[in-house]
Amino acid sequence: MSQAIKALIQTRVRANQYRLSSHAEHEREADRISWQEIEEVLLSNSLQVIEDYPDDPRGASCLILGYTRAMKPIHLVCGISLPDVLIVITVYRPNAEEWIDSRERKEKRK
């Protein structure tokens, strides 16, 4: 992950300048991810971009991977284009049906 993006994310989280979209809140509840786990991941040294979407029509975003203190992987898609707030677009625990490991997607069958 670019150190600048990591610093931007972590600065906004520390300043409480982030929010979850309604979709992310729904997914957080469905996967039983606590707010504490989200903050642990966003503030962790293990934070890394695994997919970058700089040209997304809705604004630049990225898929990040981080681990909780209990070493549970969590994915978050974060919108980073707004000047004063980080938007968590979705959050989930990667599953074996879609991911080889927490960093690499399985190829979709045609």
N, C-alpha and C positions, 0 to 999 in steps of 0.2 A: 504494500500500500504506500502510496505517496505519503511522505511524512506530512505534507501540507494538508492533505485530506484528513489524515488521522488527527492532526492537531485541530483542524476545524471542527470535526465531530466531537472530540473530547472537550474542547473549549465550550461548545454550545451545551453539551450535557452538563458540565460542571456549573454553568450559569443557568441551568434549568431552561434553556432556550431550545427545547425540542418537544415534539408532540407526536402522538400516534394517530394515524388516520383511523377512520371508523373500521376500515378493513383490517388494519393491523390490530386494533383492539379486539375484533372478533377472532382473529387467528391466535392472538395471545391467549385468550380465554380457552379456545378449542384445544390448544397444545399445552395448556396449563403452565404458561410461562409467567413468572412473577415480574413485577416492575423491578424488583431488586436484581433479578437475573439479567434483565435488559440493561440496567445500568452497569452491572458487573462486566457484561460483554462490551458495551460501548466504551468503557473506561479501561479495559484490559490492554496489556502489552501485546496480547496474542491477536488483536484485531487486524484483519487483513481483507483487502478487496479481492474477491475471486471472480467477479464479472463487473465491468465498467460500462455504463450507458451514458456517455457524455452527450450524445445527440438525441436523447429521448425527447419526443415532441412536448412532453409535459415538463421538461426541465432535466438537467443533469442529475443522474442518480448512480448508485452502485449497489451491488450485492456484496455484503460483507459477512465474514465468518469470524466468530469469536467464541471463546469458551468461558463458561461460568467458573466460579471457584471450585465447584464440584466436577469440573472438566467435562461438562455437558456442552456439545456444540449447539450453537444457535445461529441461524441466518437472519439477517435483516436487510431489507432493501431500503436505502435511505436517499431521500431527495436532498441534494446539497446545493441547489441553485438559488434558493431564497437567501437574501442577505442577512436576515436576523433570526432565522429559525431552521432547525433540522427537522425534517418530516420523516418519520418512520412509516413507510408505505405498507410494508408487511413484515411480519416476524413469524418464524416457525422453526421447528426442530427438523433438520434434514432427515429424510427416511430412506431406507434401503431400496425401496421400489424406484426411486428417482435418482439416487446418488450412489456412485461407486464408493466414495468416502465423503467426508464433509466438504471436500474441495472440488470434486469432479463429477459432473452430471453423467448419467447413463445416456447412451444414444437412444433417441426415440425410435420405436419400431414404426415402419411405414405400413 
